[in-house]
């Protein structure tokens, strides 16, 4: 079972590229940057904020 990230932590994190807010996708356990079109994974409750491991997302 995956551990969820702390709600307080999610409030202060921003995209490392755009410095814009992130949106939490609970189902996929990702933090989504709509501006950068990237999804950063959350592993064992820890957001992995590296662009090298982020997933590119569609603009749709």
PDB file of N, CA, C and O in Angstrom:
ATOM      1  N   UNK A   1       0.838  -1.175   0.000  1.00  0.00           N
ATOM      2  CA  UNK A   1       0.000   0.000   0.000  1.00  0.00           C
ATOM      3  C   UNK A   1       0.889   1.248   0.000  1.00  0.00           C
ATOM      4  O   UNK A   1       1.818   1.354   0.801  1.00  0.00           O
ATOM      5  N   UNK A   2       0.606   2.168  -0.882  1.00  0.00           N
ATOM      6  CA  UNK A   2       1.403   3.394  -1.014  1.00  0.00           C
ATOM      7  C   UNK A   2       1.023   4.386   0.078  1.00  0.00           C
ATOM      8  O   UNK A   2      -0.155   4.555   0.394  1.00  0.00           O
ATOM      9  N   UNK A   3       2.016   5.032   0.643  1.00  0.00           N
ATOM     10  CA  UNK A   3       1.791   6.082   1.632  1.00  0.00           C
ATOM     11  C   UNK A   3       1.549   7.390   0.914  1.00  0.00           C
ATOM     12  O   UNK A   3       2.217   7.697  -0.074  1.00  0.00           O
ATOM     13  N   UNK A   4       0.591   8.166   1.409  1.00  0.00           N
ATOM     14  CA  UNK A   4       0.292   9.448   0.783  1.00  0.00           C
ATOM     15  C   UNK A   4       1.214  10.532   1.324  1.00  0.00           C
ATOM     16  O   UNK A   4       1.694  10.465   2.456  1.00  0.00           O
ATOM     17  N   UNK A   5       1.442  11.517   0.490  1.00  0.00           N
ATOM     18  CA  UNK A   5       2.268  12.660   0.890  1.00  0.00           C
ATOM     19  C   UNK A   5       1.503  13.514   1.895  1.00  0.00           C
ATOM     20  O   UNK A   5       0.272  13.539   1.893  1.00  0.00           O
ATOM     21  N   UNK A   6       2.228  14.195   2.731  1.00  0.00           N
ATOM     22  CA  UNK A   6       1.647  15.074   3.741  1.00  0.00           C
ATOM     23  C   UNK A   6       0.896  16.230   3.074  1.00  0.00           C
ATOM     24  O   UNK A   6       1.432  16.874   2.172  1.00  0.00           O
ATOM     25  N   UNK A   7      -0.337  16.496   3.509  1.00  0.00           N
ATOM     26  CA  UNK A   7      -1.082  17.631   2.941  1.00  0.00           C
ATOM     27  C   UNK A   7      -0.349  18.963   3.118  1.00  0.00           C
ATOM     28  O   UNK A   7      -0.394  19.810   2.226  1.00  0.00           O
ATOM     29  N   UNK A   8       0.318  19.159   4.244  1.00  0.00           N
ATOM     30  CA  UNK A   8       1.076  20.408   4.470  1.00  0.00           C
ATOM     31  C   UNK A   8       2.220  20.540   3.468  1.00  0.00           C
ATOM     32  O   UNK A   8       2.489  21.627   2.957  1.00  0.00           O
ATOM     33  N   UNK A   9       2.884  19.428   3.197  1.00  0.00           N
ATOM     34  CA  UNK A   9       3.975  19.437   2.222  1.00  0.00           C
ATOM     35  C   UNK A   9       3.444  19.785   0.835  1.00  0.00           C
ATOM     36  O   UNK A   9       4.060  20.564   0.109  1.00  0.00           O
ATOM     37  N   UNK A  10       2.309  19.211   0.471  1.00  0.00           N
ATOM     38  CA  UNK A  10       1.733  19.460  -0.851  1.00  0.00           C
ATOM     39  C   UNK A  10       1.355  20.929  -1.034  1.00  0.00           C
ATOM     40  O   UNK A  10       1.392  21.445  -2.151  1.00  0.00           O
ATOM     41  N   UNK A  11       0.993  21.600   0.053  1.00  0.00           N
ATOM     42  CA  UNK A  11       0.615  23.013  -0.025  1.00  0.00           C
ATOM     43  C   UNK A  11       1.786  23.918  -0.402  1.00  0.00           C
ATOM     44  O   UNK A  11       1.587  24.955  -1.036  1.00  0.00           O
ATOM     45  N   UNK A  12       2.998  23.538  -0.020  1.00  0.00           N
ATOM     46  CA  UNK A  12       4.140  24.439  -0.240  1.00  0.00           C
ATOM     47  C   UNK A  12       4.976  24.097  -1.472  1.00  0.00           C
ATOM     48  O   UNK A  12       5.794  24.907  -1.909  1.00  0.00           O
ATOM     49  N   UNK A  13       4.778  22.917  -2.028  1.00  0.00           N
ATOM     50  CA  UNK A  13       5.577  22.525  -3.196  1.00  0.00           C
ATOM     51  C   UNK A  13       5.117  23.244  -4.454  1.00  0.00           C
ATOM     52  O   UNK A  13       3.924  23.484  -4.642  1.00  0.00           O
ATOM     53  N   UNK A  14       6.068  23.583  -5.310  1.00  0.00           N
ATOM     54  CA  UNK A  14       5.784  24.160  -6.624  1.00  0.00           C
ATOM     55  C   UNK A  14       6.613  23.407  -7.657  1.00  0.00           C
ATOM     56  O   UNK A  14       7.549  22.688  -7.309  1.00  0.00           O
ATOM     57  N   UNK A  15       6.269  23.572  -8.904  1.00  0.00           N
ATOM     58  CA  UNK A  15       7.020  22.941  -9.984  1.00  0.00           C
ATOM     59  C   UNK A  15       8.438  23.520 -10.009  1.00  0.00           C
ATOM     60  O   UNK A  15       8.601  24.740  -9.990  1.00  0.00           O
ATOM     61  N   UNK A  16       9.460  22.669 -10.052  1.00  0.00           N
ATOM     62  CA  UNK A  16      10.835  23.175 -10.080  1.00  0.00           C
ATOM     63  C   UNK A  16      11.179  23.940 -11.360  1.00  0.00           C
ATOM     64  O   UNK A  16      12.117  24.737 -11.366  1.00  0.00           O
ATOM     65  N   UNK A  17      10.439  23.710 -12.430  1.00  0.00           N
ATOM     66  CA  UNK A  17      10.712  24.423 -13.688  1.00  0.00           C
ATOM     67  C   UNK A  17       9.987  25.759 -13.773  1.00  0.00           C
ATOM     68  O   UNK A  17      10.590  26.784 -14.093  1.00  0.00           O
ATOM     69  N   UNK A  18       8.690  25.740 -13.484  1.00  0.00           N
ATOM     70  CA  UNK A  18       7.867  26.930 -13.691  1.00  0.00           C
ATOM     71  C   UNK A  18       7.606  27.737 -12.421  1.00  0.00           C
ATOM     72  O   UNK A  18       7.194  28.895 -12.490  1.00  0.00           O
ATOM     73  N   UNK A  19       7.847  27.123 -11.264  1.00  0.00           N
ATOM     74  CA  UNK A  19       7.540  27.730  -9.954  1.00  0.00           C
ATOM     75  C   UNK A  19       6.044  27.963  -9.767  1.00  0.00           C
ATOM     76  O   UNK A  19       5.637  28.756  -8.918  1.00  0.00           O
ATOM     77  N   UNK A  20       5.233  27.277 -10.554  1.00  0.00           N
ATOM     78  CA  UNK A  20       3.779  27.370 -10.456  1.00  0.00           C
ATOM     79  C   UNK A  20       3.258  26.267  -9.533  1.00  0.00           C
ATOM     80  O   UNK A  20       3.954  25.281  -9.292  1.00  0.00           O
ATOM     81  N   UNK A  21       2.028  26.431  -9.013  1.00  0.00           N
ATOM     82  CA  UNK A  21       1.452  25.414  -8.127  1.00  0.00           C
ATOM     83  C   UNK A  21       1.295  24.066  -8.824  1.00  0.00           C
ATOM     84  O   UNK A  21       1.191  23.983 -10.048  1.00  0.00           O
ATOM     85  N   UNK A  22       1.281  23.023  -8.012  1.00  0.00           N
ATOM     86  CA  UNK A  22       1.091  21.658  -8.496  1.00  0.00           C
ATOM     87  C   UNK A  22      -0.284  21.162  -8.075  1.00  0.00           C
ATOM     88  O   UNK A  22      -0.840  21.616  -7.076  1.00  0.00           O
ATOM     89  N   UNK A  23      -0.820  20.234  -8.839  1.00  0.00           N
ATOM     90  CA  UNK A  23      -2.121  19.647  -8.538  1.00  0.00           C
ATOM     91  C   UNK A  23      -1.911  18.181  -8.192  1.00  0.00           C
ATOM     92  O   UNK A  23      -1.252  17.446  -8.928  1.00  0.00           O
ATOM     93  N   UNK A  24      -2.476  17.763  -7.068  1.00  0.00           N
ATOM     94  CA  UNK A  24      -2.294  16.406  -6.570  1.00  0.00           C
ATOM     95  C   UNK A  24      -3.266  15.452  -7.250  1.00  0.00           C
ATOM     96  O   UNK A  24      -4.480  15.641  -7.176  1.00  0.00           O
ATOM     97  N   UNK A  25      -2.742  14.437  -7.907  1.00  0.00           N
ATOM     98  CA  UNK A  25      -3.552  13.365  -8.497  1.00  0.00           C
ATOM     99  C   UNK A  25      -3.454  12.171  -7.557  1.00  0.00           C
ATOM    100  O   UNK A  25      -2.489  11.408  -7.597  1.00  0.00           O
ATOM    101  N   UNK A  26      -4.470  12.021  -6.710  1.00  0.00           N
ATOM    102  CA  UNK A  26      -4.478  10.981  -5.683  1.00  0.00           C
ATOM    103  C   UNK A  26      -4.464   9.586  -6.302  1.00  0.00           C
ATOM    104  O   UNK A  26      -3.773   8.695  -5.808  1.00  0.00           O
ATOM    105  N   UNK A  27      -5.218   9.395  -7.373  1.00  0.00           N
ATOM    106  CA  UNK A  27      -5.317   8.078  -8.005  1.00  0.00           C
ATOM    107  C   UNK A  27      -3.970   7.605  -8.553  1.00  0.00           C
ATOM    108  O   UNK A  27      -3.596   6.447  -8.369  1.00  0.00           O
ATOM    109  N   UNK A  28      -3.253   8.485  -9.214  1.00  0.00           N
ATOM    110  CA  UNK A  28      -1.955   8.124  -9.811  1.00  0.00           C
ATOM    111  C   UNK A  28      -0.773   8.364  -8.881  1.00  0.00           C
ATOM    112  O   UNK A  28       0.356   7.986  -9.194  1.00  0.00           O
ATOM    113  N   UNK A  29      -1.033   8.992  -7.735  1.00  0.00           N
ATOM    114  CA  UNK A  29       0.030   9.355  -6.796  1.00  0.00           C
ATOM    115  C   UNK A  29       1.113  10.178  -7.505  1.00  0.00           C
ATOM    116  O   UNK A  29       2.288   9.813  -7.545  1.00  0.00           O
ATOM    117  N   UNK A  30       0.655  11.308  -8.062  1.00  0.00           N
ATOM    118  CA  UNK A  30       1.542  12.218  -8.788  1.00  0.00           C
ATOM    119  C   UNK A  30       1.194  13.659  -8.443  1.00  0.00           C
ATOM    120  O   UNK A  30       0.065  13.968  -8.062  1.00  0.00           O
ATOM    121  N   UNK A  31       2.175  14.523  -8.583  1.00  0.00           N
ATOM    122  CA  UNK A  31       1.961  15.958  -8.532  1.00  0.00           C
ATOM    123  C   UNK A  31       2.082  16.472  -9.959  1.00  0.00           C
ATOM    124  O   UNK A  31       3.106  16.279 -10.614  1.00  0.00           O
ATOM    125  N   UNK A  32       1.037  17.121 -10.430  1.00  0.00           N
ATOM    126  CA  UNK A  32       0.955  17.516 -11.830  1.00  0.00           C
ATOM    127  C   UNK A  32       1.210  19.011 -11.983  1.00  0.00           C
ATOM    128  O   UNK A  32       0.585  19.839 -11.320  1.00  0.00           O
ATOM    129  N   UNK A  33       2.141  19.331 -12.871  1.00  0.00           N
ATOM    130  CA  UNK A  33       2.394  20.712 -13.262  1.00  0.00           C
ATOM    131  C   UNK A  33       1.737  20.907 -14.623  1.00  0.00           C
ATOM    132  O   UNK A  33       2.242  20.443 -15.646  1.00  0.00           O
ATOM    133  N   UNK A  34       0.613  21.597 -14.617  1.00  0.00           N
ATOM    134  CA  UNK A  34      -0.082  21.845 -15.890  1.00  0.00           C
ATOM    135  C   UNK A  34       0.730  22.779 -16.774  1.00  0.00           C
ATOM    136  O   UNK A  34       0.725  22.641 -17.997  1.00  0.00           O
ATOM    137  N   UNK A  35       1.428  23.729 -16.159  1.00  0.00           N
ATOM    138  CA  UNK A  35       2.235  24.692 -16.917  1.00  0.00           C
ATOM    139  C   UNK A  35       3.384  24.008 -17.652  1.00  0.00           C
ATOM    140  O   UNK A  35       3.658  24.327 -18.809  1.00  0.00           O
ATOM    141  N   UNK A  36       4.056  23.073 -16.989  1.00  0.00           N
ATOM    142  CA  UNK A  36       5.195  22.369 -17.597  1.00  0.00           C
ATOM    143  C   UNK A  36       4.767  21.088 -18.305  1.00  0.00           C
ATOM    144  O   UNK A  36       5.561  20.465 -19.010  1.00  0.00           O
ATOM    145  N   UNK A  37       3.518  20.703 -18.115  1.00  0.00           N
ATOM    146  CA  UNK A  37       2.975  19.453 -18.679  1.00  0.00           C
ATOM    147  C   UNK A  37       3.804  18.247 -18.231  1.00  0.00           C
ATOM    148  O   UNK A  37       4.168  17.381 -19.027  1.00  0.00           O
ATOM    149  N   UNK A  38       4.090  18.224 -16.914  1.00  0.00           N
ATOM    150  CA  UNK A  38       4.845  17.132 -16.304  1.00  0.00           C
ATOM    151  C   UNK A  38       4.112  16.634 -15.069  1.00  0.00           C
ATOM    152  O   UNK A  38       3.419  17.394 -14.393  1.00  0.00           O
ATOM    153  N   UNK A  39       4.274  15.342 -14.785  1.00  0.00           N
ATOM    154  CA  UNK A  39       3.720  14.738 -13.576  1.00  0.00           C
ATOM    155  C   UNK A  39       4.867  14.126 -12.786  1.00  0.00           C
ATOM    156  O   UNK A  39       5.577  13.244 -13.271  1.00  0.00           O
ATOM    157  N   UNK A  40       5.033  14.607 -11.571  1.00  0.00           N
ATOM    158  CA  UNK A  40       6.103  14.128 -10.695  1.00  0.00           C
ATOM    159  C   UNK A  40       5.551  13.015  -9.806  1.00  0.00           C
ATOM    160  O   UNK A  40       4.518  13.202  -9.162  1.00  0.00           O
ATOM    161  N   UNK A  41       6.214  11.868  -9.758  1.00  0.00           N
ATOM    162  CA  UNK A  41       5.697  10.752  -8.964  1.00  0.00           C
ATOM    163  C   UNK A  41       5.863  10.985  -7.461  1.00  0.00           C
ATOM    164  O   UNK A  41       6.751  11.713  -7.017  1.00  0.00           O
ATOM    165  N   UNK A  42       4.984  10.345  -6.702  1.00  0.00           N
ATOM    166  CA  UNK A  42       5.105  10.308  -5.246  1.00  0.00           C
ATOM    167  C   UNK A  42       5.370   8.856  -4.888  1.00  0.00           C
ATOM    168  O   UNK A  42       4.558   7.981  -5.186  1.00  0.00           O
ATOM    169  N   UNK A  43       6.501   8.599  -4.250  1.00  0.00           N
ATOM    170  CA  UNK A  43       6.886   7.227  -3.889  1.00  0.00           C
ATOM    171  C   UNK A  43       7.021   7.125  -2.377  1.00  0.00           C
ATOM    172  O   UNK A  43       7.803   7.846  -1.757  1.00  0.00           O
ATOM    173  N   UNK A  44       6.253   6.225  -1.801  1.00  0.00           N
ATOM    174  CA  UNK A  44       6.265   6.034  -0.338  1.00  0.00           C
ATOM    175  C   UNK A  44       6.040   7.346   0.400  1.00  0.00           C
ATOM    176  O   UNK A  44       6.659   7.604   1.432  1.00  0.00           O
ATOM    177  N   UNK A  45       5.140   8.179  -0.144  1.00  0.00           N
ATOM    178  CA  UNK A  45       4.801   9.444   0.488  1.00  0.00           C
ATOM    179  C   UNK A  45       5.770  10.571   0.225  1.00  0.00           C
ATOM    180  O   UNK A  45       5.605  11.666   0.764  1.00  0.00           O
ATOM    181  N   UNK A  46       6.787  10.326  -0.600  1.00  0.00           N
ATOM    182  CA  UNK A  46       7.809  11.341  -0.874  1.00  0.00           C
ATOM    183  C   UNK A  46       7.719  11.797  -2.332  1.00  0.00           C
ATOM    184  O   UNK A  46       7.922  10.988  -3.237  1.00  0.00           O
ATOM    185  N   UNK A  47       7.419  13.080  -2.576  1.00  0.00           N
ATOM    186  CA  UNK A  47       7.396  13.584  -3.947  1.00  0.00           C
ATOM    187  C   UNK A  47       8.806  13.580  -4.545  1.00  0.00           C
ATOM    188  O   UNK A  47       9.755  14.059  -3.925  1.00  0.00           O
ATOM    189  N   UNK A  48       8.927  13.037  -5.746  1.00  0.00           N
ATOM    190  CA  UNK A  48      10.207  13.004  -6.456  1.00  0.00           C
ATOM    191  C   UNK A  48      10.174  14.153  -7.466  1.00  0.00           C
ATOM    192  O   UNK A  48       9.606  14.025  -8.551  1.00  0.00           O
ATOM    193  N   UNK A  49      10.788  15.271  -7.095  1.00  0.00           N
ATOM    194  CA  UNK A  49      10.683  16.504  -7.875  1.00  0.00           C
ATOM    195  C   UNK A  49      11.842  16.667  -8.855  1.00  0.00           C
ATOM    196  O   UNK A  49      12.440  17.739  -8.947  1.00  0.00           O
ATOM    197  N   UNK A  50      12.147  15.617  -9.572  1.00  0.00           N
ATOM    198  CA  UNK A  50      13.219  15.638 -10.567  1.00  0.00           C
ATOM    199  C   UNK A  50      12.605  15.563 -11.956  1.00  0.00           C
ATOM    200  O   UNK A  50      11.798  14.677 -12.238  1.00  0.00           O
ATOM    201  N   UNK A  51      12.987  16.491 -12.821  1.00  0.00           N
ATOM    202  CA  UNK A  51      12.423  16.487 -14.171  1.00  0.00           C
ATOM    203  C   UNK A  51      12.819  15.234 -14.944  1.00  0.00           C
ATOM    204  O   UNK A  51      12.098  14.811 -15.848  1.00  0.00           O
ATOM    205  N   UNK A  52      13.950  14.639 -14.599  1.00  0.00           N
ATOM    206  CA  UNK A  52      14.399  13.418 -15.284  1.00  0.00           C
ATOM    207  C   UNK A  52      13.463  12.235 -15.053  1.00  0.00           C
ATOM    208  O   UNK A  52      13.385  11.337 -15.892  1.00  0.00           O
ATOM    209  N   UNK A  53      12.755  12.224 -13.930  1.00  0.00           N
ATOM    210  CA  UNK A  53      11.850  11.108 -13.632  1.00  0.00           C
ATOM    211  C   UNK A  53      10.386  11.487 -13.815  1.00  0.00           C
ATOM    212  O   UNK A  53       9.505  10.638 -13.679  1.00  0.00           O
ATOM    213  N   UNK A  54      10.118  12.755 -14.122  1.00  0.00           N
ATOM    214  CA  UNK A  54       8.741  13.197 -14.342  1.00  0.00           C
ATOM    215  C   UNK A  54       8.200  12.611 -15.643  1.00  0.00           C
ATOM    216  O   UNK A  54       8.932  12.370 -16.603  1.00  0.00           O
ATOM    217  N   UNK A  55       6.885  12.392 -15.631  1.00  0.00           N
ATOM    218  CA  UNK A  55       6.194  11.856 -16.802  1.00  0.00           C
ATOM    219  C   UNK A  55       5.600  13.024 -17.586  1.00  0.00           C
ATOM    220  O   UNK A  55       4.958  13.904 -17.012  1.00  0.00           O
ATOM    221  N   UNK A  56       5.820  13.025 -18.910  1.00  0.00           N
ATOM    222  CA  UNK A  56       5.202  14.053 -19.753  1.00  0.00           C
ATOM    223  C   UNK A  56       3.719  13.740 -19.883  1.00  0.00           C
ATOM    224  O   UNK A  56       3.328  12.581 -20.022  1.00  0.00           O
ATOM    225  N   UNK A  57       2.896  14.789 -19.837  1.00  0.00           N
ATOM    226  CA  UNK A  57       1.456  14.602 -19.946  1.00  0.00           C
ATOM    227  C   UNK A  57       0.914  15.350 -21.153  1.00  0.00           C
ATOM    228  O   UNK A  57       1.522  16.302 -21.642  1.00  0.00           O
ATOM    229  N   UNK A  58      -0.241  14.900 -21.621  1.00  0.00           N
ATOM    230  CA  UNK A  58      -0.928  15.542 -22.739  1.00  0.00           C
ATOM    231  C   UNK A  58      -1.509  16.869 -22.285  1.00  0.00           C
ATOM    232  O   UNK A  58      -1.771  17.067 -21.099  1.00  0.00           O
ATOM    233  N   UNK A  59      -1.704  17.753 -23.206  1.00  0.00           N
ATOM    234  CA  UNK A  59      -2.338  19.022 -22.910  1.00  0.00           C
ATOM    235  C   UNK A  59      -3.848  18.940 -22.907  1.00  0.00           C
ATOM    236  O   UNK A  59      -4.521  19.935 -22.639  1.00  0.00           O
ATOM    237  N   UNK A  60      -4.392  17.773 -23.198  1.00  0.00           N
ATOM    238  CA  UNK A  60      -5.854  17.607 -23.286  1.00  0.00           C
ATOM    239  C   UNK A  60      -6.500  17.528 -21.943  1.00  0.00           C
ATOM    240  O   UNK A  60      -7.719  17.388 -21.852  1.00  0.00           O
TER     241      UNK A  60
END
